[in-house]
Amino acid sequence: MTNSESKKINVVGAVIIRDGMVLCAQRGPGGSLAGLWEFPGGKIEPGESPEVALVREIDEELGCAIAVGERVAYTEFEYDFGTVALATFYCRITGQAPTNREHTSIRWVKPADLDALGWAPADIPAVDRIKARYGA
Ligand SMILES: Nc1nc2c([nH]c(=O)n2[C@H]2C[C@H](O)[C@@H](COP(=O)(O)OP(=O)(O)OP(=O)(O)O)O2)c(=O)[nH]1
């Protein structure tokens, strides 16, 4: 087993779609994958289901309530700091509009324009699925 395989990080990401646009979030400077774009979300805590973790993370990061729908993609990607197992889910906002609390920026993007952002590598399969489904 390689070192990176020994550390699997279970992460959930929310593909929030509103009015045909996808909510994208840019990671801050300093941490892992600094400046790259991702789907809001984060690490699953012990005992949490992916759906419960996603509702908690989106409340923390964006201050809004969501309904979690079907899975978009599941990817395992080996970064130098460990292997991220990323599960993304289509989500719908059920309450107030999101506000950016933790990211450098958040942006609503048309599916066909998603490629213009510099994505965290683990997210590429999800981005491709979203484009295939919604991008013209
Ligand atoms: N939230 C989120 N994280 C992602 C995505 N794609 C991807 O590779 N990741 C990585 C980045 C982080 O290493 C990890 C998620 O952890 P996190 O969101 O709690 O990140 P963090 O900044 O608090 O943690 P850290 O890695 O800086 O310690 O998964 C994604 O689409 N959404």
The ligand as an ORCA input file, in Angstrom:
! r2SCAN-3c Opt
* xyz 0 1
  N     -15.554     20.404     -0.547
  C     -14.923     19.869     -1.591
  N     -13.681     19.358     -1.427
  C     -13.087     18.848     -2.511
  C     -13.712     18.838     -3.779
  N     -12.853     18.265     -4.676
  C     -11.734     17.933     -3.996
  O     -10.711     17.407     -4.468
  N     -11.875     18.283     -2.664
  C     -10.873     18.069     -1.621
  C     -10.322     19.315     -1.017
  C      -9.988     18.917      0.410
  O      -8.711     18.285      0.403
  C     -11.048     17.889      0.701
  C     -12.273     18.488      1.356
  O     -12.014     18.909      2.603
  P     -12.567     20.294      3.132
  O     -13.470     20.981      2.202
  O     -13.000     20.015      4.513
  O     -11.261     21.078      3.022
  P     -10.522     21.930      4.080
  O     -10.010     23.083      3.315
  O     -11.338     22.147      5.289
  O      -9.424     20.898      4.457
  P      -7.900     20.897      4.181
  O      -7.693     19.936      3.042
  O      -7.488     22.293      3.862
  O      -7.388     20.379      5.471
  O     -11.452     17.348     -0.543
  C     -15.007     19.375     -3.925
  O     -15.618     19.427     -4.990
  N     -15.580     19.891     -2.798
*
